[in-house]
Amino acid sequence: MSKALKAKDQLVRILIPAGKAAPTPPVGPALGARGVKSMDFCKQFNARTAHIEPGVPTPTLITVEPDRTFSFITKTPPTTYLLKKTAGIEKGTGRPGHEVTGTISLKHVYEVAKIKAKDTHLKHLKLESIASTVIGTAKSLGLQVVP
């Protein structure tokens, strides 16, 4: 994050479907407990994620300041979501390394790595490093990576 958090700022991490934020759980209770109007957040979040396919899980970091104002940062969808969507599976295996739920090509791994490289906490890493973590996540889902 570009600006440092003040001592009294509160950080809230929530996974919200893009374009579908509503003042219901988990958004309402998380922000209401900190004195923030959840409807204001929902309107801003839905406007900012309007270009993303509705329903895509979007990790969000919300900074709540002492005067009850807020700012938030949206990140790219989780790697597991992107891999499952690419492979066309609904869920991963219960026994990673023993069962194969599907296959994914190296080209798809690099496409997912390019999407993940847009996150601020991964900007300093090479694409190959990000791709290797994507391969590890694919293996834990039971996906076999083929060249």
C-alpha positions as a Markdown table, in Angstrom:
| # | Residue | x | y | z |
|---|---|---|---|---|
| 1 | Met | 0.0 | 0.0 | 0.0 |
| 2 | Ser | 1.3 | 3.4 | -0.9 |
| 3 | Lys | 0.5 | 5.2 | 2.4 |
| 4 | Ala | 1.4 | 3.8 | 5.7 |
| 5 | Leu | -1.5 | 2.9 | 8.1 |
| 6 | Lys | -2.0 | 5.1 | 11.1 |
| 7 | Ala | -2.0 | 3.6 | 14.5 |
| 8 | Lys | -5.8 | 3.9 | 14.8 |
| 9 | Asp | -6.7 | 2.8 | 11.2 |
| 10 | Gln | -8.4 | -0.5 | 11.0 |
| 11 | Leu | -7.9 | -2.9 | 8.1 |
| 12 | Val | -10.7 | -5.2 | 7.0 |
| 13 | Arg | -10.1 | -8.1 | 4.5 |
| 14 | Ile | -13.2 | -9.5 | 2.7 |
| 15 | Leu | -13.8 | -11.7 | -0.3 |
| 16 | Ile | -16.7 | -10.1 | -2.2 |
| 17 | Pro | -18.3 | -11.2 | -5.5 |
| 18 | Ala | -17.7 | -8.5 | -8.1 |
| 19 | Gly | -20.7 | -6.2 | -8.7 |
| 20 | Lys | -22.8 | -8.0 | -6.1 |
| 21 | Ala | -21.8 | -6.3 | -2.8 |
| 22 | Ala | -24.8 | -5.8 | -0.5 |
| 23 | Pro | -25.1 | -4.7 | 3.1 |
| 24 | Thr | -25.7 | -8.3 | 4.1 |
| 25 | Pro | -23.1 | -10.7 | 5.7 |
| 26 | Pro | -20.1 | -10.6 | 5.3 |
| 27 | Val | -20.0 | -6.9 | 4.3 |
| 28 | Gly | -22.6 | -5.4 | 6.6 |
| 29 | Pro | -21.4 | -6.9 | 10.0 |
| 30 | Ala | -17.7 | -6.3 | 9.1 |
| 31 | Leu | -18.2 | -2.6 | 8.3 |
| 32 | Gly | -21.1 | -1.9 | 10.7 |
| 33 | Ala | -19.0 | -3.0 | 13.7 |
| 34 | Arg | -16.5 | -0.3 | 12.7 |
| 35 | Gly | -19.1 | 2.4 | 12.3 |
| 36 | Val | -19.0 | 2.6 | 8.5 |
| 37 | Lys | -22.2 | 2.9 | 6.4 |
| 38 | Ser | -22.1 | -0.4 | 4.5 |
| 39 | Met | -24.5 | 0.9 | 1.8 |
| 40 | Asp | -22.0 | 3.6 | 0.8 |
| 41 | Phe | -19.2 | 1.0 | 0.5 |
| 42 | Cys | -21.5 | -1.3 | -1.6 |
| 43 | Lys | -22.3 | 1.5 | -4.1 |
| 44 | Gln | -18.7 | 2.4 | -4.5 |
| 45 | Phe | -17.5 | -1.2 | -4.7 |
| 46 | Asn | -20.2 | -2.2 | -7.3 |
| 47 | Ala | -19.3 | 0.9 | -9.4 |
| 48 | Arg | -15.6 | 0.0 | -9.3 |
| 49 | Thr | -16.1 | -3.6 | -10.2 |
| 50 | Ala | -18.7 | -3.0 | -12.9 |
| 51 | His | -16.2 | -3.9 | -15.6 |
| 52 | Ile | -15.5 | -7.4 | -14.1 |
| 53 | Glu | -17.8 | -10.4 | -14.8 |
| 54 | Pro | -20.5 | -10.4 | -12.0 |
| 55 | Gly | -19.9 | -12.9 | -9.3 |
| 56 | Val | -16.1 | -13.2 | -9.6 |
| 57 | Pro | -14.7 | -13.3 | -6.1 |
| 58 | Thr | -12.7 | -10.2 | -5.5 |
| 59 | Pro | -10.4 | -9.9 | -2.5 |
| 60 | Thr | -10.8 | -6.4 | -1.0 |
| 61 | Leu | -8.7 | -4.5 | 1.6 |
| 62 | Ile | -10.8 | -1.9 | 3.3 |
| 63 | Thr | -9.0 | 0.8 | 5.4 |
| 64 | Val | -11.4 | 2.3 | 8.0 |
| 65 | Glu | -10.1 | 5.6 | 9.5 |
| 66 | Pro | -10.9 | 7.0 | 12.9 |
| 67 | Asp | -13.4 | 9.5 | 11.5 |
| 68 | Arg | -15.4 | 6.5 | 10.0 |
| 69 | Thr | -14.3 | 7.3 | 6.4 |
| 70 | Phe | -12.9 | 4.4 | 4.3 |
| 71 | Ser | -10.8 | 3.6 | 1.3 |
| 72 | Phe | -10.5 | 0.3 | -0.4 |
| 73 | Ile | -8.3 | -1.7 | -2.8 |
| 74 | Thr | -9.5 | -4.5 | -4.9 |
| 75 | Lys | -7.2 | -7.3 | -6.0 |
| 76 | Thr | -7.3 | -10.0 | -8.7 |
| 77 | Pro | -9.4 | -13.1 | -8.1 |
| 78 | Pro | -7.8 | -16.0 | -6.2 |
| 79 | Thr | -5.5 | -18.3 | -8.1 |
| 80 | Thr | -7.7 | -21.3 | -7.3 |
| 81 | Tyr | -10.8 | -19.6 | -8.8 |
| 82 | Leu | -8.9 | -18.8 | -12.0 |
| 83 | Leu | -7.5 | -22.3 | -12.3 |
| 84 | Lys | -10.8 | -24.0 | -11.6 |
| 85 | Lys | -12.5 | -21.8 | -14.2 |
| 86 | Thr | -9.7 | -22.5 | -16.8 |
| 87 | Ala | -9.8 | -26.3 | -16.2 |
| 88 | Gly | -13.6 | -26.4 | -16.1 |
| 89 | Ile | -13.9 | -28.1 | -12.7 |
| 90 | Glu | -16.1 | -27.1 | -9.8 |
| 91 | Lys | -13.8 | -28.2 | -6.9 |
| 92 | Gly | -10.4 | -29.6 | -6.4 |
| 93 | Thr | -9.4 | -33.0 | -5.2 |
| 94 | Gly | -9.6 | -34.3 | -1.7 |
| 95 | Arg | -6.3 | -36.1 | -2.1 |
| 96 | Pro | -3.8 | -33.9 | -3.9 |
| 97 | Gly | -1.0 | -35.8 | -5.5 |
| 98 | His | -3.1 | -39.0 | -5.6 |
| 99 | Glu | -6.1 | -38.1 | -7.7 |
| 100 | Val | -6.2 | -36.0 | -10.9 |
| 101 | Thr | -9.3 | -33.9 | -11.4 |
| 102 | Gly | -8.2 | -32.4 | -14.7 |
| 103 | Thr | -5.4 | -31.0 | -16.9 |
| 104 | Ile | -4.2 | -27.6 | -17.7 |
| 105 | Ser | -1.6 | -26.5 | -20.2 |
| 106 | Leu | 1.5 | -24.4 | -19.5 |
| 107 | Lys | 0.0 | -21.7 | -21.7 |
| 108 | His | -2.9 | -21.4 | -19.4 |
| 109 | Val | -0.6 | -21.3 | -16.3 |
| 110 | Tyr | 1.2 | -18.3 | -17.8 |
| 111 | Glu | -2.1 | -16.6 | -18.6 |
| 112 | Val | -3.1 | -17.0 | -14.9 |
| 113 | Ala | 0.3 | -15.7 | -13.9 |
| 114 | Lys | -0.1 | -12.6 | -16.1 |
| 115 | Ile | -3.4 | -11.8 | -14.4 |
| 116 | Lys | -1.9 | -12.4 | -10.9 |
| 117 | Ala | 1.2 | -10.2 | -11.8 |
| 118 | Lys | -1.1 | -7.1 | -11.7 |
| 119 | Asp | -1.4 | -7.4 | -7.9 |
| 120 | Thr | 0.7 | -4.8 | -6.1 |
| 121 | His | 2.3 | -7.4 | -3.7 |
| 122 | Leu | 3.6 | -9.4 | -6.7 |
| 123 | Lys | 4.9 | -6.6 | -8.9 |
| 124 | His | 8.5 | -7.2 | -7.8 |
| 125 | Leu | 8.5 | -10.9 | -8.9 |
| 126 | Lys | 9.4 | -12.3 | -12.3 |
| 127 | Leu | 6.6 | -13.9 | -14.3 |
| 128 | Glu | 8.4 | -17.3 | -14.0 |
| 129 | Ser | 8.3 | -17.1 | -10.2 |
| 130 | Ile | 4.6 | -16.3 | -10.2 |
| 131 | Ala | 4.0 | -19.2 | -12.8 |
| 132 | Ser | 5.8 | -21.6 | -10.5 |
| 133 | Thr | 3.5 | -20.7 | -7.6 |
| 134 | Val | 0.5 | -21.1 | -9.9 |
| 135 | Ile | 1.8 | -24.6 | -10.9 |
| 136 | Gly | 2.0 | -25.5 | -7.1 |
| 137 | Thr | -1.6 | -24.3 | -6.6 |
| 138 | Ala | -2.7 | -26.3 | -9.6 |
| 139 | Lys | -1.1 | -29.5 | -8.1 |
| 140 | Ser | -2.8 | -28.9 | -4.8 |
| 141 | Leu | -6.1 | -28.7 | -6.7 |
| 142 | Gly | -5.4 | -32.0 | -8.4 |
| 143 | Leu | -4.7 | -30.5 | -11.8 |
| 144 | Gln | -2.0 | -32.0 | -14.0 |
| 145 | Val | 0.1 | -29.4 | -15.8 |
| 146 | Val | 1.0 | -30.5 | -19.4 |
| 147 | Pro | 3.4 | -28.7 | -21.8 |
